[in-house]
Amino acid sequence: MSRLNPVEVREVYEVHDIEGIRGVLARAQKEHLKVSIAGKRHSQGQQTAYRGGLVIDMTHFNKVLGLDQGTRTIRVQSGATWKEIQDYASPYGLAVEVQQASNIFTLGRECTRA
């Protein structure tokens, strides 16, 4: 089994709000740096970061913004995990009953795969 080398990044920013994201993007633009976004950092192919770039850690950008029971629609920030979404929706009878896969991935990860 081979051991993969970690990618060395310039800096990791933990963001909590949109202004934090804007700040990182402004720095990246000013300094001509690439930006990566990290959720729970469980990449299957180590394609999570640019060498020498900036990383926006979305772990704390995970608030539930609203739930419309009529349309069965939930609005969350992209750092929310599937577990957090299910835990929030469960008291309303809207969580899935059976799940085949892990629930630690972030919603932002899944939206980028769509």
Backbone as a printed PyTorch tensor [residue, N CA C, xyz], in Angstrom:
tensor([[[  0.8430,  -1.1740,   0.0000],
         [  0.0000,   0.0000,   0.0000],
         [  0.8860,   1.2340,   0.0000]],

        [[  0.6750,   2.1220,  -0.9430],
         [  1.5020,   3.3250,  -1.0100],
         [  0.9380,   4.4110,  -0.1120]],

        [[  1.8230,   5.2370,   0.3650],
         [  1.4290,   6.3460,   1.2230],
         [  1.4420,   7.6160,   0.3860]],

        [[  0.3440,   8.3480,   0.3770],
         [  0.2390,   9.5680,  -0.4100],
         [  0.7480,  10.7580,   0.3950]],

        [[  1.4430,  11.6560,  -0.2600],
         [  1.9450,  12.8530,   0.4030],
         [  0.8460,  13.8950,   0.4990]],

        [[  0.7450,  14.5770,   1.6530],
         [ -0.2620,  15.6300,   1.7720],
         [  0.1140,  16.8330,   0.9050]],

        [[ -0.8780,  17.5620,   0.4760],
         [ -0.6620,  18.7660,  -0.3190],
         [ -0.3870,  19.9260,   0.6390]],

        [[  0.7030,  20.6300,   0.4270],
         [  1.0390,  21.7780,   1.2670],
         [  0.3320,  23.0140,   0.7350]],

        [[ -0.4910,  23.6100,   1.5740],
         [ -1.2160,  24.8180,   1.2050],
         [ -0.6160,  26.0080,   1.9420]],

        [[ -0.9070,  27.1850,   1.4600],
         [ -0.3870,  28.3990,   2.0990],
         [ -1.0910,  28.6590,   3.4260]],

        [[ -2.4230,  28.5540,   3.4120],
         [ -3.1780,  28.8480,   4.6300],
         [ -4.5720,  28.2460,   4.5480]],

        [[ -5.1130,  27.8730,   5.7200],
         [ -6.4800,  27.3650,   5.8330],
         [ -7.2800,  28.3900,   6.6250]],

        [[ -8.4100,  28.8030,   6.0750],
         [ -9.2850,  29.7720,   6.7330],
         [-10.5570,  29.0880,   7.1860]],

        [[-10.8800,  29.2070,   8.4480],
         [-12.1320,  28.6940,   8.9940],
         [-13.1480,  29.8270,   8.8980]],

        [[-14.2010,  29.6370,   8.1220],
         [-15.1870,  30.6990,   7.9330],
         [-16.4820,  30.3730,   8.6670]],

        [[-17.1720,  31.4400,   9.0700],
         [-18.4350,  31.2950,   9.7930],
         [-19.5770,  32.0320,   9.0990]],

        [[-19.2130,  32.9040,   8.1370],
         [-20.2370,  33.6960,   7.4650],
         [-19.7620,  34.0890,   6.0670]],

        [[-20.6550,  34.7040,   5.3300],
         [-20.3500,  35.0830,   3.9490],
         [-19.2130,  36.1010,   3.8960]],

        [[-19.1720,  37.0090,   4.8510],
         [-18.0900,  38.0030,   4.8640],
         [-16.7210,  37.3330,   4.9890]],

        [[-16.6460,  36.2640,   5.7610],
         [-15.3960,  35.5160,   5.8800],
         [-14.9750,  34.9160,   4.5490]],

        [[-15.9400,  34.3900,   3.8140],
         [-15.6580,  33.8160,   2.4940],
         [-15.1900,  34.9120,   1.5360]],

        [[-15.9030,  36.0300,   1.5610],
         [-15.5120,  37.1560,   0.6900],
         [-14.0920,  37.6230,   0.9840]],

        [[-13.7220,  37.6430,   2.2600],
         [-12.3780,  38.0660,   2.6290],
         [-11.2970,  37.1550,   2.0630]],

        [[-11.5270,  35.8580,   2.1420],
         [-10.5630,  34.8940,   1.5980],
         [-10.4640,  35.0540,   0.0840]],

        [[-11.6060,  35.1810,  -0.5740],
         [-11.6030,  35.3290,  -2.0250],
         [-10.9200,  36.6230,  -2.4640]],

        [[-11.0990,  37.6920,  -1.6950],
         [-10.4330,  38.9630,  -2.0220],
         [ -8.9160,  38.8110,  -1.9090]],

        [[ -8.4560,  38.1360,  -0.8530],
         [ -7.0110,  37.9110,  -0.7100],
         [ -6.4830,  37.0760,  -1.8710]],

        [[ -7.2060,  36.0180,  -2.1970],
         [ -6.7690,  35.1400,  -3.2880],
         [ -6.6760,  35.9070,  -4.6010]],

        [[ -7.6480,  36.7540,  -4.8520],
         [ -7.6340,  37.5310,  -6.0900],
         [ -6.4590,  38.5090,  -6.0840]],

        [[ -6.2550,  39.1820,  -4.9680],
         [ -5.1730,  40.1650,  -4.8530],
         [ -3.8020,  39.5190,  -5.0400]],

        [[ -3.6330,  38.3110,  -4.4800],
         [ -2.3340,  37.6390,  -4.5140],
         [ -2.2380,  36.5790,  -5.6180]],

        [[ -3.2640,  36.4750,  -6.4570],
         [ -3.2910,  35.5120,  -7.5650],
         [ -3.0890,  34.0750,  -7.0670]],

        [[ -3.8430,  33.7140,  -6.0330],
         [ -3.7580,  32.3780,  -5.4470],
         [ -4.9970,  31.5660,  -5.8040]],

        [[ -4.8270,  30.2680,  -5.9220],
         [ -5.9550,  29.3720,  -6.1400],
         [ -6.6210,  29.0890,  -4.8010]],

        [[ -7.9120,  28.7750,  -4.8640],
         [ -8.7030,  28.5330,  -3.6650],
         [ -9.3530,  27.1580,  -3.7480]],

        [[ -9.3010,  26.4310,  -2.6460],
         [ -9.9980,  25.1510,  -2.5180],
         [-11.0010,  25.2770,  -1.3880]],

        [[-12.0400,  24.4750,  -1.4510],
         [-13.0490,  24.4600,  -0.4010],
         [-13.0200,  23.0940,   0.2640]],

        [[-13.0040,  23.1000,   1.5890],
         [-12.9750,  21.8460,   2.3450],
         [-14.2190,  21.7490,   3.2200]],

        [[-14.8590,  20.5990,   3.1800],
         [-15.9720,  20.3190,   4.0780],
         [-15.4350,  19.5100,   5.2510]],

        [[-15.6770,  18.2380,   5.2470],
         [-15.1800,  17.3680,   6.3140],
         [-13.8200,  16.7650,   5.9910]],

        [[-13.2920,  17.0850,   4.8350],
         [-11.9530,  16.6470,   4.4070],
         [-11.8380,  15.1290,   4.2930]],

        [[-12.8320,  14.5360,   3.6960],
         [-12.8090,  13.0940,   3.4530],
         [-12.8040,  12.8470,   1.9490]],

        [[-11.7530,  13.2390,   1.2950],
         [-11.6430,  13.0710,  -0.1450],
         [-11.2420,  11.6360,  -0.4630]],

        [[-11.8100,  11.0980,  -1.5300],
         [-11.4510,   9.7530,  -1.9320],
         [-10.2670,   9.7290,  -2.8820]],

        [[ -9.8380,  10.8940,  -3.3460],
         [ -8.7430,  10.9150,  -4.3020],
         [ -7.7370,  12.0230,  -4.0460]],

        [[ -7.7320,  12.5850,  -2.8870],
         [ -6.8480,  13.6890,  -2.4860],
         [ -6.9400,  14.8800,  -3.4170]],

        [[ -8.0830,  15.1020,  -4.0350],
         [ -8.2480,  16.2400,  -4.9230],
         [ -8.8420,  17.4230,  -4.1670]],

        [[ -8.4220,  17.6240,  -2.9360],
         [ -9.0530,  18.6230,  -2.0880],
         [ -8.3690,  19.9720,  -2.0540]],

        [[ -7.1230,  20.0950,  -2.4800],
         [ -6.4340,  21.3730,  -2.3190],
         [ -5.4260,  21.6160,  -3.4340]],

        [[ -5.1460,  22.8960,  -3.6540],
         [ -4.1050,  23.3080,  -4.5890],
         [ -2.8210,  23.5630,  -3.8220]],

        [[ -1.7290,  23.0260,  -4.2910],
         [ -0.4270,  23.2540,  -3.6760],
         [ -0.1420,  24.7650,  -3.6400]],

        [[  0.1430,  25.2920,  -2.4540],
         [  0.4490,  26.7070,  -2.2860],
         [ -0.7620,  27.6190,  -2.3060]],

        [[ -1.9500,  27.0460,  -2.3690],
         [ -3.1720,  27.8460,  -2.4230],
         [ -3.7880,  28.0760,  -1.0570]],

        [[ -4.9600,  28.6700,  -1.0620],
         [ -5.7220,  28.9130,   0.1570],
         [ -6.8470,  27.8900,   0.2420]],

        [[ -7.1930,  27.4970,   1.4580],
         [ -8.2980,  26.5550,   1.6720],
         [ -9.3430,  27.2440,   2.5410]],

        [[-10.5830,  27.2000,   2.0860],
         [-11.6950,  27.7010,   2.8930],
         [-12.3210,  26.4980,   3.5850]],

        [[-12.2010,  26.4460,   4.9020],
         [-12.7650,  25.3630,   5.7140],
         [-14.2170,  25.7140,   6.0160]],

        [[-15.1470,  24.9680,   5.4460],
         [-16.5760,  25.2540,   5.5720],
         [-17.2410,  24.5650,   6.7630]],

        [[-16.4640,  23.8880,   7.5930],
         [-17.0250,  23.1110,   8.7030],
         [-17.9920,  23.9070,   9.5730]],

        [[-17.6750,  25.1780,   9.8380],
         [-18.5220,  25.9820,  10.7230],
         [-19.5150,  26.8550,   9.9650]],

        [[-19.5860,  26.6860,   8.6580],
         [-20.5710,  27.3690,   7.8270],
         [-21.6920,  26.3660,   7.6090]],

        [[-22.3680,  25.9920,   8.7090],
         [-23.2680,  24.8410,   8.6800],
         [-24.6400,  25.0870,   9.2980]],

        [[-25.1060,  26.2970,   9.2610],
         [-26.3960,  26.6130,   9.8810],
         [-27.5730,  26.1430,   9.0200]],

        [[-28.6420,  25.7510,   9.7120],
         [-29.9080,  25.4920,   9.0370],
         [-30.5950,  26.8490,   8.9260]],

        [[-30.9280,  27.2600,   7.7170],
         [-31.4940,  28.5810,   7.4760],
         [-33.0130,  28.5810,   7.4550]],

        [[-33.5990,  27.4310,   7.2660],
         [-35.0510,  27.3670,   7.2720],
         [-35.5680,  26.0410,   6.7660]],

        [[-36.7720,  25.7040,   7.2100],
         [-37.4350,  24.4780,   6.7830],
         [-38.8740,  24.8210,   6.4420]],

        [[-39.2770,  24.5290,   5.2250],
         [-40.6530,  24.7190,   4.7810],
         [-41.3010,  23.3440,   4.7530]],

        [[-42.1430,  23.0760,   5.7520],
         [-42.7650,  21.7580,   5.8360],
         [-43.7320,  21.5080,   4.6740]],

        [[-44.3580,  22.5610,   4.1770],
         [-45.3100,  22.4030,   3.0740],
         [-44.6530,  21.8980,   1.8000]],

        [[-43.5030,  22.4550,   1.4760],
         [-42.7980,  22.0300,   0.2540],
         [-41.7230,  20.9980,   0.5560]],

        [[-41.5470,  20.6900,   1.8510],
         [-40.5290,  19.7320,   2.2970],
         [-39.1410,  20.1470,   1.7890]],

        [[-38.8640,  21.4480,   1.9730],
         [-37.6060,  22.0290,   1.5130],
         [-36.8480,  22.6030,   2.7020]],

        [[-35.5830,  22.2590,   2.7960],
         [-34.7390,  22.7830,   3.8600],
         [-33.6360,  23.6250,   3.2240]],

        [[-33.3300,  24.7510,   3.8280],
         [-32.2430,  25.6140,   3.3570],
         [-31.1330,  25.5640,   4.4020]],

        [[-29.9290,  25.2150,   3.9600],
         [-28.7810,  25.1250,   4.8520],
         [-27.5560,  25.7390,   4.1910]],

        [[-26.5720,  26.0600,   5.0110],
         [-25.2960,  26.5030,   4.4670],
         [-24.5280,  25.2810,   3.9840]],

        [[-23.5780,  25.5050,   3.0950],
         [-22.9090,  24.3910,   2.4140],
         [-22.0340,  23.5250,   3.3070]],

        [[-21.7130,  23.9620,   4.5030],
         [-20.9080,  23.1440,   5.4040],
         [-21.7170,  22.1720,   6.2470]],

        [[-23.0380,  22.2330,   6.1360],
         [-23.8930,  21.3210,   6.9060],
         [-23.6850,  19.8880,   6.4210]],

        [[-23.6090,  18.9720,   7.3610],
         [-23.4620,  17.5610,   7.0050],
         [-24.8440,  16.9290,   6.8280]],

        [[-24.8440,  15.8040,   6.1360],
         [-26.0910,  15.0640,   5.9470],
         [-26.6490,  14.6680,   7.3130]],

        [[-25.8060,  14.3320,   8.2720],
         [-26.2690,  13.9900,   9.6210],
         [-26.9760,  15.1800,  10.2770]],

        [[-26.3810,  16.3670,  10.1670],
         [-26.9990,  17.5590,  10.7600],
         [-28.3560,  17.8560,  10.1250]],

        [[-28.4480,  17.6620,   8.8290],
         [-29.7130,  17.8840,   8.1270],
         [-30.7580,  16.8710,   8.5860]],

        [[-30.3680,  15.6080,   8.6770],
         [-31.2960,  14.5690,   9.1180],
         [-31.7450,  14.8010,  10.5600]],

        [[-30.8050,  15.1840,  11.4320],
         [-31.1530,  15.4490,  12.8330],
         [-32.1600,  16.5980,  12.9430]],

        [[-31.9940,  17.6210,  12.1180],
         [-32.9150,  18.7610,  12.1400],
         [-34.2880,  18.3730,  11.5900]],

        [[-34.3060,  17.6040,  10.5120],
         [-35.5570,  17.2580,   9.8360],
         [-36.3510,  16.1680,  10.5510]],

        [[-35.6840,  15.3550,  11.3430],
         [-36.3280,  14.1980,  11.9760],
         [-37.5520,  14.5510,  12.8260]],

        [[-37.5140,  15.5660,  13.7020],
         [-38.6980,  15.8800,  14.5080],
         [-39.9260,  16.2660,  13.6740]],

        [[-39.7150,  16.6490,  12.4360],
         [-40.8100,  17.0280,  11.5390],
         [-41.2700,  15.8490,  10.6810]],

        [[-40.6770,  14.6710,  10.9000],
         [-41.0250,  13.4890,  10.1250],
         [-40.4990,  13.5340,   8.6970]],

        [[-39.4240,  14.2990,   8.4650],
         [-38.9040,  14.4750,   7.1090],
         [-37.5400,  13.8300,   6.8770]],

        [[-36.9890,  13.1520,   7.8640],
         [-35.6890,  12.4970,   7.6880],
         [-35.8690,  11.1550,   6.9790]],

        [[-34.8050,  10.7020,   6.3260],
         [-34.8700,   9.3890,   5.6900],
         [-34.9140,   8.3110,   6.7640]],

        [[-35.5760,   7.2110,   6.4690],
         [-35.6820,   6.1360,   7.4480],
         [-34.5170,   5.1650,   7.3500]],

        [[-34.0530,   4.9100,   6.1470],
         [-32.9500,   3.9750,   5.9360],
         [-31.9100,   4.6650,   5.0630]],

        [[-30.6770,   4.5190,   5.4490],
         [-29.5950,   5.1430,   4.6990],
         [-28.5040,   4.1160,   4.4610]],

        [[-28.0270,   4.0140,   3.2230],
         [-27.0270,   3.0120,   2.8840],
         [-25.6000,   3.4920,   3.0750]],

        [[-25.3680,   4.8010,   3.0090],
         [-24.0040,   5.3220,   3.0270],
         [-23.7210,   6.1270,   4.2850]],

        [[-22.5000,   6.5530,   4.3950],
         [-22.0630,   7.3950,   5.4940],
         [-22.8400,   8.7140,   5.4990]],

        [[-22.9180,   9.3600,   6.6490],
         [-23.6370,  10.6280,   6.7310],
         [-22.7420,  11.7880,   7.1540]],

        [[-21.4260,  11.6220,   7.0290],
         [-20.5070,  12.6620,   7.4910],
         [-20.1390,  13.6700,   6.4110]],

        [[-20.5600,  13.4720,   5.1730],
         [-20.1990,  14.3880,   4.0980],
         [-21.0180,  15.6790,   4.1960]],

        [[-20.4670,  16.7540,   3.6370],
         [-21.1690,  18.0330,   3.6520],
         [-22.0730,  18.1770,   2.4450]],

        [[-23.0790,  19.0030,   2.5880],
         [-24.0040,  19.2450,   1.4990],
         [-23.2920,  19.8810,   0.3170]],

        [[-22.3590,  20.7970,   0.5950],
         [-21.6120,  21.4380,  -0.4800],
         [-20.8950,  20.4400,  -1.3600]],

        [[-20.3910,  19.3880,  -0.7740],
         [-19.7150,  18.3240,  -1.5330],
         [-20.6990,  17.6660,  -2.4800]],

        [[-21.8700,  17.3680,  -1.9940],
         [-22.8390,  16.6830,  -2.8340],
         [-23.3420,  17.5740,  -3.9550]],

        [[-23.5040,  18.8630,  -3.6810],
         [-23.9900,  19.7790,  -4.7220],
         [-22.9530,  19.9330,  -5.8280]],

        [[-21.6800,  19.8440,  -5.5040],
         [-20.6590,  19.9840,  -6.5210],
         [-20.5850,  18.7450,  -7.4000]],

        [[-21.1570,  17.6560,  -6.9480],
         [-21.1460,  16.4100,  -7.7230],
         [-22.3680,  16.3110,  -8.6280]],

        [[-23.3490,  17.1710,  -8.4290],
         [-24.6130,  17.0980,  -9.1770],
         [-24.4300,  17.4430, -10.6350]]])
